[in-house]
Amino acid sequence: MSATRPFSFLSRPLSIACCAALLAALAGCQSEPAQFKQNAPYKLKMERANMGGDEGSPTALSAAVTDDIGNILEALFGTPDHPKLPAVEGLEMEKLPNLRDLQAAAGRVLSDHTGAAQGLYREHCVHCHGISGDGNGPTAAFLNPYPRDYRMGLYKFKSSKKGEKPTDDDLRRILNNGVPGTAMPSFALLPEAEITALMGYVKYLSMRGELERRLLAYATQELTDPFDTLYPQYISLSEEHQKLTAADGNDATLKAVPGRLKTVYNELYNIRASAKKFAPAKSEEEPEQIDDVPAKIKELDEAVTQLEADVKSYKPPRMYELAAANPGSPTEPEKTQWKEQLQPYLDLAKEVMEPWTTTTSVAVPEPPHGLDSSDQESIARGRALFYGPIANCFSCHGESQLGDGQRDFYDDWSGEWVEKGKPEATDLYVAAGALPPRNLFPRNLRLGLYRGGRRPVDLYWRLINGIDGAQMPAVPMLTEGDPPGTKKLSQEDLWDLINYVRSLPYESISEPGREEQQALKELQ
């Protein structure tokens, strides 16, 4: 038997070559700065809703406008490696994330000269929530529920009123406790300074993402691109030429039109390359009878002349035009021009930033008769409310509280990509980068697993505030001045309902076989 030697997958020279290649690849990866991803699915949704077009159609936003939106966002909020917040007049900036915290959370994972951690978001969050905070990181598609997309500015589990932003305490609670029943873990072992930095960065991504959505809505609703009228005119005149040619194919003026229209088409194609896919096809319809063909030919000739002039004078709409000869060293007039261009978008930025400075928790009063989860009378009253017409909890959570009352809900994040009667729309959004929509099922209350927390105060906030982004409404509460007989809940009713919900996991029906298991233990 020949002498043996240690097993090796690779020969030494090949191993060295592979290691060198791997190091070169890693170095190359690090040299490329991270970039925020464009919200392409929402861009497509706005194009479909406001421009009547799909991605790549002649009615889509031009590449120039899309680039302008990216430039506006970078001018105001920076990049993943160098984040910043715009200084907006009239805002309490001290209530917003400070630059030190943003810098600690942003960028690559490393430690500074003092040993303080940096790149916290990429270390702990990016694999689920994505570099842009879109909830579409590398692991997102495998998780149920999907990670949160911060860009809508909606948060489920908070103490503030429906429609308001979460407080710092709400975000800190989620980071410290995690979200039971999801892939969101607890980060309670992190130092408080790192928790604060991550909280600030979540707000930052949310504000940037909300502004991006507003800019896309503005661009598709308010900007007028002459191309959107020029291209349909080209189509219409091409079709008119076909009809007239069928009526009088020997007319010299008509014979010259195809070449003129081809020139127009080439210029339109240079303006927006997607026009190539939508050039008019030759009509196969029977030619229709045209009265006064010479007059129609004259009208066509004049219309083509006007179209030629309009195409030559085409000027694309712009939102934020960076036209400096040297962008790194703009002149003072250029700086003034850029600042003036940014002002309308600073106003939009203020609208998305200000709610973070004004949010507050809903105060939780003491239960009228104390909180006793063993109070059977309170539990019985809560049960009646659960099935009653005012709270109406059973209609979603089911008659057995198993969360099976509704099975066709979507939350706001998935529901945005579902258009009733248009399943093909969802395919378009998914192709643009959206995660495939999933149904939202009401909570199974018998499991005792509450994503927003199981404390009585947590359940109080869920009931009195509702849950943003979900189908959970706030229960109707009596207020001072309501006339007698108003069909709303009192504070006492609310605590009875909380007592009942908290009792459900401990009912025998919630643990099938528990009595039988106890009997077996006694026999042993």
C-alpha positions as a Python dict, from the first residue, in 0.01 Angstrom:
ca = {
    (1, 'M'): (0, 0, 0),
    (2, 'S'): (136, 337, -97),
    (3, 'A'): (209, 595, 166),
    (4, 'T'): (-83, 824, 250),
    (5, 'R'): (-77, 1205, 268),
    (6, 'P'): (-318, 1460, 411),
    (7, 'F'): (-631, 1506, 200),
    (8, 'S'): (-641, 1834, 8),
    (9, 'F'): (-918, 1975, -208),
    (10, 'L'): (-677, 2199, -400),
    (11, 'S'): (-316, 2192, -490),
    (12, 'R'): (-103, 2461, -326),
    (13, 'P'): (-57, 2680, -638),
    (14, 'L'): (-428, 2663, -715),
    (15, 'S'): (-515, 2744, -355),
    (16, 'I'): (-295, 3052, -363),
    (17, 'A'): (-448, 3163, -693),
    (18, 'C'): (-802, 3118, -559),
    (19, 'C'): (-723, 3311, -242),
    (20, 'A'): (-569, 3592, -445),
    (21, 'A'): (-876, 3606, -668),
    (22, 'L'): (-1108, 3608, -364),
    (23, 'L'): (-914, 3891, -201),
    (24, 'A'): (-922, 4089, -524),
    (25, 'A'): (-1296, 4037, -551),
    (26, 'L'): (-1350, 4146, -193),
    (27, 'A'): (-1137, 4452, -247),
    (28, 'G'): (-1338, 4535, -557),
    (29, 'C'): (-1666, 4499, -366),
    (30, 'Q'): (-1546, 4736, -98),
    (31, 'S'): (-1437, 4994, -353),
    (32, 'E'): (-1791, 5032, -487),
    (33, 'P'): (-1989, 5270, -264),
    (34, 'A'): (-2332, 5151, -158),
    (35, 'Q'): (-2630, 5308, -334),
    (36, 'F'): (-2992, 5346, -235),
    (37, 'K'): (-3224, 5149, -460),
    (38, 'Q'): (-3487, 5338, -652),
    (39, 'N'): (-3843, 5257, -545),
    (40, 'A'): (-3914, 5109, -889),
    (41, 'P'): (-4244, 4933, -799),
    (42, 'Y'): (-4394, 5256, -664),
    (43, 'K'): (-4264, 5449, -965),
    (44, 'L'): (-4448, 5201, -1187),
    (45, 'K'): (-4763, 5231, -975),
    (46, 'M'): (-4760, 5609, -1008),
    (47, 'E'): (-4699, 5585, -1383),
    (48, 'R'): (-4995, 5351, -1421),
    (49, 'A'): (-5220, 5559, -1198),
    (50, 'N'): (-5130, 5909, -1317),
    (51, 'M'): (-4984, 5871, -1665),
    (52, 'G'): (-5176, 5575, -1802),
    (53, 'G'): (-4859, 5388, -1884),
    (54, 'D'): (-4641, 5098, -1779),
    (55, 'E'): (-4269, 5068, -1720),
    (56, 'G'): (-4085, 5137, -2043),
    (57, 'S'): (-4388, 5278, -2225),
    (58, 'P'): (-4379, 5622, -2388),
    (59, 'T'): (-4581, 5751, -2091),
    (60, 'A'): (-4328, 5642, -1829),
    (61, 'L'): (-4116, 5901, -1647),
    (62, 'S'): (-3814, 5997, -1850),
    (63, 'A'): (-3470, 5887, -1742),
    (64, 'A'): (-3381, 6253, -1686),
    (65, 'V'): (-3665, 6307, -1437),
    (66, 'T'): (-3585, 5976, -1265),
    (67, 'D'): (-3224, 6091, -1228),
    (68, 'D'): (-3344, 6429, -1098),
    (69, 'I'): (-3537, 6254, -820),
    (70, 'G'): (-3224, 6063, -723),
    (71, 'N'): (-3023, 6386, -721),
    (72, 'I'): (-3281, 6562, -502),
    (73, 'L'): (-3277, 6277, -251),
    (74, 'E'): (-2897, 6273, -243),
    (75, 'A'): (-2879, 6651, -203),
    (76, 'L'): (-3115, 6639, 95),
    (77, 'F'): (-3043, 6302, 259),
    (78, 'G'): (-2700, 6199, 138),
    (79, 'T'): (-2595, 5842, 64),
    (80, 'P'): (-2579, 5512, 257),
    (81, 'D'): (-2216, 5588, 344),
    (82, 'H'): (-2264, 5959, 411),
    (83, 'P'): (-2614, 6025, 544),
    (84, 'K'): (-2743, 6369, 633),
    (85, 'L'): (-3067, 6549, 713),
    (86, 'P'): (-3169, 6874, 549),
    (87, 'A'): (-3181, 7174, 780),
    (88, 'V'): (-3544, 7280, 738),
    (89, 'E'): (-3657, 7615, 869),
    (90, 'G'): (-3932, 7591, 1129),
    (91, 'L'): (-3853, 7235, 1240),
    (92, 'E'): (-3735, 7136, 1588),
    (93, 'M'): (-3422, 6970, 1451),
    (94, 'E'): (-3312, 6864, 1801),
    (95, 'K'): (-3604, 6617, 1803),
    (96, 'L'): (-3473, 6448, 1489),
    (97, 'P'): (-3177, 6207, 1464),
    (98, 'N'): (-2843, 6377, 1504),
    (99, 'L'): (-2562, 6336, 1254),
    (100, 'R'): (-2339, 6151, 1500),
    (101, 'D'): (-2596, 5873, 1542),
    (102, 'L'): (-2660, 5853, 1167),
    (103, 'Q'): (-2289, 5819, 1099),
    (104, 'A'): (-2259, 5544, 1361),
    (105, 'A'): (-2539, 5344, 1200),
    (106, 'A'): (-2444, 5410, 836),
    (107, 'G'): (-2155, 5293, 625),
    (108, 'R'): (-1944, 4980, 631),
    (109, 'V'): (-1907, 4765, 942),
    (110, 'L'): (-1599, 4874, 1133),
    (111, 'S'): (-1476, 5044, 1450),
    (112, 'D'): (-1342, 5397, 1468),
    (113, 'H'): (-1018, 5503, 1636),
    (114, 'T'): (-1186, 5493, 1979),
    (115, 'G'): (-1323, 5143, 1930),
    (116, 'A'): (-1682, 5263, 1881),
    (117, 'A'): (-1882, 5051, 1638),
    (118, 'Q'): (-1988, 5189, 1303),
    (119, 'G'): (-2200, 5041, 1025),
    (120, 'L'): (-2456, 4920, 1279),
    (121, 'Y'): (-2744, 4908, 1031),
    (122, 'R'): (-2551, 4693, 784),
    (123, 'E'): (-2428, 4470, 1063),
    (124, 'H'): (-2764, 4403, 1225),
    (125, 'C'): (-3045, 4506, 990),
    (126, 'V'): (-2962, 4522, 621),
    (127, 'H'): (-2995, 4149, 549),
    (128, 'C'): (-3367, 4174, 625),
    (129, 'H'): (-3464, 4540, 579),
    (130, 'G'): (-3239, 4617, 279),
    (131, 'I'): (-2995, 4900, 218),
    (132, 'S'): (-3282, 5140, 136),
    (133, 'G'): (-3506, 5027, 422),
    (134, 'D'): (-3742, 4870, 168),
    (135, 'G'): (-3793, 4549, 367),
    (136, 'N'): (-3640, 4358, 77),
    (137, 'G'): (-3297, 4253, 193),
    (138, 'P'): (-3131, 3926, 83),
    (139, 'T'): (-3326, 3715, 334),
    (140, 'A'): (-3660, 3896, 311),
    (141, 'A'): (-3832, 3669, 58),
    (142, 'F'): (-3779, 3368, 288),
    (143, 'L'): (-3940, 3531, 592),
    (144, 'N'): (-4305, 3535, 692),
    (145, 'P'): (-4409, 3800, 768),
    (146, 'Y'): (-4186, 4007, 546),
    (147, 'P'): (-3954, 4256, 719),
    (148, 'R'): (-4090, 4608, 757),
    (149, 'D'): (-4059, 4848, 463),
    (150, 'Y'): (-3983, 5179, 636),
    (151, 'R'): (-4041, 5393, 326),
    (152, 'M'): (-4418, 5417, 369),
    (153, 'G'): (-4370, 5577, 710),
    (154, 'L'): (-4615, 5332, 869),
    (155, 'Y'): (-4547, 5143, 1192),
    (156, 'K'): (-4775, 4888, 1352),
    (157, 'F'): (-4682, 4851, 1715),
    (158, 'K'): (-4675, 5186, 1886),
    (159, 'S'): (-4834, 5391, 2160),
    (160, 'S'): (-4930, 5691, 1945),
    (161, 'K'): (-5260, 5747, 1770),
    (162, 'K'): (-5342, 5588, 1438),
    (163, 'G'): (-5174, 5785, 1161),
    (164, 'E'): (-4901, 5923, 1386),
    (165, 'K'): (-4534, 5822, 1399),
    (166, 'P'): (-4402, 5597, 1675),
    (167, 'T'): (-4231, 5759, 1970),
    (168, 'D'): (-3868, 5697, 2061),
    (169, 'D'): (-3988, 5469, 2342),
    (170, 'D'): (-4189, 5265, 2089),
    (171, 'L'): (-3888, 5210, 1862),
    (172, 'R'): (-3662, 5137, 2158),
    (173, 'R'): (-3912, 4881, 2289),
    (174, 'I'): (-3921, 4699, 1954),
    (175, 'L'): (-3541, 4692, 1931),
    (176, 'N'): (-3504, 4571, 2288),
    (177, 'N'): (-3784, 4313, 2284),
    (178, 'G'): (-3800, 4209, 1920),
    (179, 'V'): (-4134, 4111, 1766),
    (180, 'P'): (-4263, 3772, 1886),
    (181, 'G'): (-4378, 3541, 1610),
    (182, 'T'): (-4156, 3708, 1348),
    (183, 'A'): (-3788, 3702, 1248),
    (184, 'M'): (-3729, 4033, 1427),
    (185, 'P'): (-3498, 3949, 1719),
    (186, 'S'): (-3420, 4133, 2038),
    (187, 'F'): (-3116, 4362, 2037),
    (188, 'A'): (-3125, 4411, 2413),
    (189, 'L'): (-2757, 4316, 2443),
    (190, 'L'): (-2645, 4615, 2238),
    (191, 'P'): (-2525, 4923, 2428),
    (192, 'E'): (-2786, 5196, 2468),
    (193, 'A'): (-2589, 5428, 2239),
    (194, 'E'): (-2608, 5175, 1955),
    (195, 'I'): (-2982, 5124, 2009),
    (196, 'T'): (-3028, 5501, 1986),
    (197, 'A'): (-2820, 5516, 1666),
    (198, 'L'): (-3029, 5241, 1504),
    (199, 'M'): (-3351, 5416, 1606),
    (200, 'G'): (-3227, 5733, 1439),
    (201, 'Y'): (-3129, 5551, 1122),
    (202, 'V'): (-3471, 5386, 1095),
    (203, 'K'): (-3629, 5732, 1113),
    (204, 'Y'): (-3382, 5856, 853),
    (205, 'L'): (-3468, 5578, 607),
    (206, 'S'): (-3836, 5637, 670),
    (207, 'M'): (-3815, 6011, 602),
    (208, 'R'): (-3605, 5961, 290),
    (209, 'G'): (-3838, 5689, 163),
    (210, 'E'): (-4151, 5895, 221),
    (211, 'L'): (-3999, 6188, 36),
    (212, 'E'): (-3911, 5962, -257),
    (213, 'R'): (-4272, 5847, -277),
    (214, 'R'): (-4396, 6206, -275),
    (215, 'L'): (-4148, 6308, -545),
    (216, 'L'): (-4263, 6020, -765),
    (217, 'A'): (-4626, 6115, -712),
    (218, 'Y'): (-4547, 6479, -791),
    (219, 'A'): (-4349, 6393, -1103),
    (220, 'T'): (-4623, 6171, -1246),
    (221, 'Q'): (-4908, 6406, -1154),
    (222, 'E'): (-4770, 6756, -1205),
    (223, 'L'): (-4485, 6746, -1456),
    (224, 'T'): (-4591, 6790, -1817),
    (225, 'D'): (-4360, 6617, -2063),
    (226, 'P'): (-4421, 6733, -2422),
    (227, 'F'): (-4318, 6386, -2535),
    (228, 'D'): (-4643, 6250, -2392),
    (229, 'T'): (-4839, 6452, -2651),
    (230, 'L'): (-4584, 6438, -2935),
    (231, 'Y'): (-4569, 6062, -2948),
    (232, 'P'): (-4948, 6007, -2972),
    (233, 'Q'): (-4954, 6273, -3245),
    (234, 'Y'): (-4693, 6075, -3438),
    (235, 'I'): (-4903, 5758, -3404),
    (236, 'S'): (-5218, 5939, -3513),
    (237, 'L'): (-5055, 6101, -3817),
    (238, 'S'): (-4898, 5768, -3922),
    (239, 'E'): (-5239, 5605, -3915),
    (240, 'E'): (-5394, 5899, -4102),
    (241, 'H'): (-5124, 5865, -4368),
    (242, 'Q'): (-5208, 5497, -4417),
    (243, 'K'): (-5575, 5579, -4469),
    (244, 'L'): (-5506, 5857, -4719),
    (245, 'T'): (-5254, 5646, -4908),
    (246, 'A'): (-5521, 5381, -4952),
    (247, 'A'): (-5745, 5652, -5098),
    (248, 'D'): (-5483, 5818, -5322),
    (249, 'G'): (-5147, 5645, -5331),
    (250, 'N'): (-5011, 5857, -5617),
    (251, 'D'): (-5023, 6194, -5441),
    (252, 'A'): (-4673, 6343, -5428),
    (253, 'T'): (-4728, 6507, -5091),
    (254, 'L'): (-4835, 6175, -4939),
    (255, 'K'): (-4532, 5997, -5085),
    (256, 'A'): (-4304, 6240, -4898),
    (257, 'V'): (-4477, 6191, -4563),
    (258, 'P'): (-4322, 5850, -4467),
    (259, 'G'): (-3969, 5989, -4484),
    (260, 'R'): (-4067, 6292, -4281),
    (261, 'L'): (-4242, 6077, -4020),
    (262, 'K'): (-3943, 5843, -4004),
    (263, 'T'): (-3723, 6140, -3918),
    (264, 'V'): (-3975, 6244, -3651),
    (265, 'Y'): (-3979, 5889, -3515),
    (266, 'N'): (-3599, 5874, -3495),
    (267, 'E'): (-3595, 6200, -3302),
    (268, 'L'): (-3865, 6071, -3065),
    (269, 'Y'): (-3666, 5752, -3020),
    (270, 'N'): (-3359, 5959, -2929),
    (271, 'I'): (-3572, 6142, -2672),
    (272, 'R'): (-3702, 5820, -2519),
    (273, 'A'): (-3574, 5484, -2638),
    (274, 'S'): (-3888, 5302, -2520),
    (275, 'A'): (-4071, 5455, -2819),
    (276, 'K'): (-3910, 5184, -3030),
    (277, 'K'): (-4149, 4927, -2886),
    (278, 'F'): (-4456, 5130, -2972),
    (279, 'A'): (-4404, 5229, -3336),
    (280, 'P'): (-4735, 5207, -3528),
    (281, 'A'): (-4806, 4886, -3712),
    (282, 'K'): (-4944, 4885, -4063),
    (283, 'S'): (-5321, 4886, -4049),
    (284, 'E'): (-5492, 4578, -4194),
    (285, 'E'): (-5839, 4726, -4174),
    (286, 'E'): (-6045, 4788, -4487),
    (287, 'P'): (-5984, 5146, -4610),
    (288, 'E'): (-6270, 5374, -4522),
    (289, 'Q'): (-6437, 5617, -4757),
    (290, 'I'): (-6283, 5965, -4721),
    (291, 'D'): (-6461, 6273, -4844),
    (292, 'D'): (-6248, 6550, -4998),
    (293, 'V'): (-5916, 6362, -5004),
    (294, 'P'): (-5709, 6665, -5123),
    (295, 'A'): (-5825, 6870, -4822),
    (296, 'K'): (-5734, 6587, -4586),
    (297, 'I'): (-5391, 6556, -4749),
    (298, 'K'): (-5334, 6929, -4697),
    (299, 'E'): (-5435, 6899, -4331),
    (300, 'L'): (-5198, 6604, -4288),
    (301, 'D'): (-4912, 6794, -4451),
    (302, 'E'): (-4965, 7092, -4218),
    (303, 'A'): (-4992, 6869, -3911),
    (304, 'V'): (-4670, 6685, -3998),
    (305, 'T'): (-4494, 7020, -4048),
    (306, 'Q'): (-4610, 7133, -3704),
    (307, 'L'): (-4505, 6802, -3547),
    (308, 'E'): (-4159, 6833, -3705),
    (309, 'A'): (-4119, 7178, -3553),
    (310, 'D'): (-4248, 7069, -3212),
    (311, 'V'): (-4012, 6770, -3199),
    (312, 'K'): (-3713, 6983, -3294),
    (313, 'S'): (-3796, 7233, -3018),
    (314, 'Y'): (-3860, 6959, -2758),
    (315, 'K'): (-3728, 7037, -2413),
    (316, 'P'): (-3765, 6771, -2143),
    (317, 'P'): (-3909, 6868, -1804),
    (318, 'R'): (-3660, 6871, -1521),
    (319, 'M'): (-3697, 6875, -1144),
    (320, 'Y'): (-3339, 6937, -1033),
    (321, 'E'): (-3093, 6999, -1313),
    (322, 'L'): (-2728, 6962, -1223),
    (323, 'A'): (-2568, 7138, -1517),
    (324, 'A'): (-2235, 7257, -1376),
    (325, 'A'): (-1934, 7215, -1601),
    (326, 'N'): (-1754, 7081, -1296),
    (327, 'P'): (-2010, 6946, -1040),
    (328, 'G'): (-1738, 6917, -778),
    (329, 'S'): (-1663, 7290, -797),
    (330, 'P'): (-1984, 7473, -885),
    (331, 'T'): (-1981, 7845, -932),
    (332, 'E'): (-2168, 8071, -692),
    (333, 'P'): (-2448, 8135, -946),
    (334, 'E'): (-2482, 7760, -992),
    (335, 'K'): (-2501, 7708, -615),
    (336, 'T'): (-2776, 7971, -596),
    (337, 'Q'): (-2960, 7806, -885),
    (338, 'W'): (-2944, 7463, -722),
    (339, 'K'): (-3068, 7602, -391),
    (340, 'E'): (-3362, 7767, -563),
    (341, 'Q'): (-3445, 7442, -743),
    (342, 'L'): (-3438, 7253, -412),
    (343, 'Q'): (-3672, 7484, -222),
    (344, 'P'): (-4002, 7318, -328),
    (345, 'Y'): (-3862, 6981, -227),
    (346, 'L'): (-3746, 7116, 108),
    (347, 'D'): (-4109, 7202, 169),
    (348, 'L'): (-4203, 6841, 89),
    (349, 'A'): (-3922, 6720, 315),
    (350, 'K'): (-4062, 6928, 598),
    (351, 'E'): (-4399, 6756, 557),
    (352, 'V'): (-4245, 6411, 607),
    (353, 'M'): (-4001, 6516, 881),
    (354, 'E'): (-4228, 6723, 1103),
    (355, 'P'): (-4455, 6437, 1222),
    (356, 'W'): (-4151, 6276, 1387),
    (357, 'T'): (-4112, 6586, 1606),
    (358, 'T'): (-4473, 6604, 1728),
    (359, 'T'): (-4576, 6246, 1804),
    (360, 'T'): (-4677, 6149, 2159),
    (361, 'S'): (-4802, 5841, 2338),
    (362, 'V'): (-5169, 5799, 2422),
    (363, 'A'): (-5204, 5819, 2800),
    (364, 'V'): (-5323, 5499, 2964),
    (365, 'P'): (-5560, 5556, 3258),
    (366, 'E'): (-5581, 5327, 3558),
    (367, 'P'): (-5844, 5053, 3518),
    (368, 'P'): (-6168, 5169, 3689),
    (369, 'H'): (-6178, 4867, 3921),
    (370, 'G'): (-5818, 4760, 3909),
    (371, 'L'): (-5681, 4502, 3667),
    (372, 'D'): (-5758, 4148, 3776),
    (373, 'S'): (-5719, 3886, 3503),
    (374, 'S'): (-5900, 3633, 3726),
    (375, 'D'): (-6211, 3852, 3761),
    (376, 'Q'): (-6467, 3623, 3601),
    (377, 'E'): (-6736, 3889, 3591),
    (378, 'S'): (-6505, 4123, 3401),
    (379, 'I'): (-6409, 3840, 3165),
    (380, 'A'): (-6775, 3762, 3102),
    (381, 'R'): (-6848, 4126, 3021),
    (382, 'G'): (-6546, 4132, 2789),
    (383, 'R'): (-6671, 3820, 2612),
    (384, 'A'): (-7007, 3985, 2545),
    (385, 'L'): (-6827, 4287, 2400),
    (386, 'F'): (-6606, 4063, 2184),
    (387, 'Y'): (-6916, 3919, 2015),
    (388, 'G'): (-7118, 4240, 2032),
    (389, 'P'): (-7191, 4484, 1749),
    (390, 'I'): (-6975, 4770, 1884),
    (391, 'A'): (-6635, 4604, 1931),
    (392, 'N'): (-6728, 4336, 1674),
    (393, 'C'): (-6398, 4155, 1731),
    (394, 'F'): (-6525, 3814, 1623),
    (395, 'S'): (-6586, 3925, 1264),
    (396, 'C'): (-6209, 3918, 1204),
    (397, 'H'): (-6065, 3707, 1485),
    (398, 'G'): (-6332, 3442, 1438),
    (399, 'E'): (-6602, 3294, 1656),
    (400, 'S'): (-6340, 3070, 1817),
    (401, 'Q'): (-6076, 3349, 1832),
    (402, 'L'): (-5847, 3150, 1600),
    (403, 'G'): (-5794, 3440, 1360),
    (404, 'D'): (-6007, 3278, 1091),
    (405, 'G'): (-6287, 3533, 1057),
    (406, 'Q'): (-6122, 3690, 749),
    (407, 'R'): (-5875, 3527, 514),
    (408, 'D'): (-5852, 3771, 224),
    (409, 'F'): (-5704, 4078, 389),
    (410, 'Y'): (-5378, 4244, 283),
    (411, 'D'): (-5173, 4484, 489),
    (412, 'D'): (-5081, 4818, 331),
    (413, 'W'): (-4736, 4697, 229),
    (414, 'S'): (-4862, 4398, 27),
    (415, 'G'): (-5196, 4553, -65),
    (416, 'E'): (-5022, 4829, -258),
    (417, 'W'): (-4932, 4573, -526),
    (418, 'V'): (-5281, 4424, -558),
    (419, 'E'): (-5530, 4585, -797),
    (420, 'K'): (-5880, 4441, -789),
    (421, 'G'): (-5962, 4259, -1109),
    (422, 'K'): (-5611, 4312, -1249),
    (423, 'P'): (-5390, 4017, -1149),
    (424, 'E'): (-5147, 4110, -1425),
    (425, 'A'): (-5070, 4433, -1236),
    (426, 'T'): (-4924, 4235, -946),
    (427, 'D'): (-4694, 4051, -1186),
    (428, 'L'): (-4570, 4386, -1320),
    (429, 'Y'): (-4496, 4517, -969),
    (430, 'V'): (-4317, 4198, -868),
    (431, 'A'): (-4111, 4214, -1187),
    (432, 'A'): (-4019, 4570, -1092),
    (433, 'G'): (-3887, 4449, -755),
    (434, 'A'): (-4182, 4421, -516),
    (435, 'L'): (-4211, 4114, -295),
    (436, 'P'): (-4503, 3887, -395),
    (437, 'P'): (-4809, 3996, -193),
    (438, 'R'): (-4920, 3776, 95),
    (439, 'N'): (-5252, 3774, 273),
    (440, 'L'): (-5275, 3923, 620),
    (441, 'F'): (-5444, 3696, 871),
    (442, 'P'): (-5595, 3832, 1195),
    (443, 'R'): (-5421, 3725, 1514),
    (444, 'N'): (-5499, 3388, 1666),
    (445, 'L'): (-5578, 3512, 2017),
    (446, 'R'): (-5565, 3167, 2174),
    (447, 'L'): (-5189, 3138, 2124),
    (448, 'G'): (-5109, 3423, 2362),
    (449, 'L'): (-4856, 3548, 2107),
    (450, 'Y'): (-4892, 3924, 2059),
    (451, 'R'): (-4644, 4086, 1824),
    (452, 'G'): (-4686, 4430, 1977),
    (453, 'G'): (-4644, 4305, 2334),
    (454, 'R'): (-4857, 4108, 2581),
    (455, 'R'): (-4871, 4358, 2867),
    (456, 'P'): (-5215, 4505, 2945),
    (457, 'V'): (-5087, 4846, 2836),
    (458, 'D'): (-4981, 4703, 2499),
    (459, 'L'): (-5326, 4556, 2441),
    (460, 'Y'): (-5482, 4886, 2550),
    (461, 'W'): (-5284, 5073, 2281),
    (462, 'R'): (-5373, 4814, 2013),
    (463, 'L'): (-5743, 4854, 2091),
    (464, 'I'): (-5768, 5228, 2141),
    (465, 'N'): (-5528, 5323, 1857),
    (466, 'G'): (-5582, 5042, 1610),
    (467, 'I'): (-5284, 4915, 1407),
    (468, 'D'): (-5145, 5127, 1125),
    (469, 'G'): (-5086, 4946, 799),
    (470, 'A'): (-5315, 4660, 900),
    (471, 'Q'): (-5692, 4612, 895),
    (472, 'M'): (-5720, 4650, 1272),
    (473, 'P'): (-5935, 4958, 1348),
    (474, 'A'): (-5947, 5154, 1671),
    (475, 'V'): (-6245, 5063, 1884),
    (476, 'P'): (-6504, 5344, 1911),
    (477, 'M'): (-6466, 5512, 2250),
    (478, 'L'): (-6711, 5728, 2440),
    (479, 'T'): (-6602, 6089, 2476),
    (480, 'E'): (-6730, 6371, 2691),
    (481, 'G'): (-7043, 6516, 2537),
    (482, 'D'): (-7166, 6196, 2370),
    (483, 'P'): (-7544, 6167, 2425),
    (484, 'P'): (-7683, 5880, 2635),
    (485, 'G'): (-7717, 5558, 2441),
    (486, 'T'): (-7422, 5630, 2209),
    (487, 'K'): (-7292, 5297, 2082),
    (488, 'K'): (-6931, 5324, 2192),
    (489, 'L'): (-6714, 5167, 2459),
    (490, 'S'): (-6634, 5313, 2799),
    (491, 'Q'): (-6294, 5282, 2968),
    (492, 'E'): (-6441, 5008, 3188),
    (493, 'D'): (-6561, 4824, 2877),
    (494, 'L'): (-6213, 4844, 2727),
    (495, 'W'): (-6047, 4690, 3031),
    (496, 'D'): (-6310, 4414, 3042),
    (497, 'L'): (-6230, 4337, 2679),
    (498, 'I'): (-5858, 4329, 2761),
    (499, 'N'): (-5923, 4090, 3051),
    (500, 'Y'): (-6118, 3861, 2820),
    (501, 'V'): (-5849, 3858, 2549),
    (502, 'R'): (-5580, 3785, 2809),
    (503, 'S'): (-5784, 3493, 2943),
    (504, 'L'): (-5818, 3314, 2608),
    (505, 'P'): (-5482, 3130, 2604),
    (506, 'Y'): (-5570, 2976, 2941),
    (507, 'E'): (-5909, 2832, 2846),
    (508, 'S'): (-5910, 2455, 2817),
    (509, 'I'): (-6006, 2477, 2450),
    (510, 'S'): (-5679, 2660, 2384),
    (511, 'E'): (-5478, 2357, 2495),
    (512, 'P'): (-5648, 2047, 2353),
    (513, 'G'): (-5575, 1738, 2554),
    (514, 'R'): (-5460, 1924, 2866),
    (515, 'E'): (-5717, 1755, 3089),
    (516, 'E'): (-5629, 1416, 2942),
    (517, 'Q'): (-5259, 1485, 3000),
    (518, 'Q'): (-5330, 1574, 3361),
    (519, 'A'): (-5529, 1254, 3408),
    (520, 'L'): (-5236, 1052, 3274),
    (521, 'K'): (-4998, 1223, 3515),
    (522, 'E'): (-5227, 1138, 3806),
    (523, 'L'): (-5232, 773, 3698),
    (524, 'Q'): (-4856, 766, 3699),
}
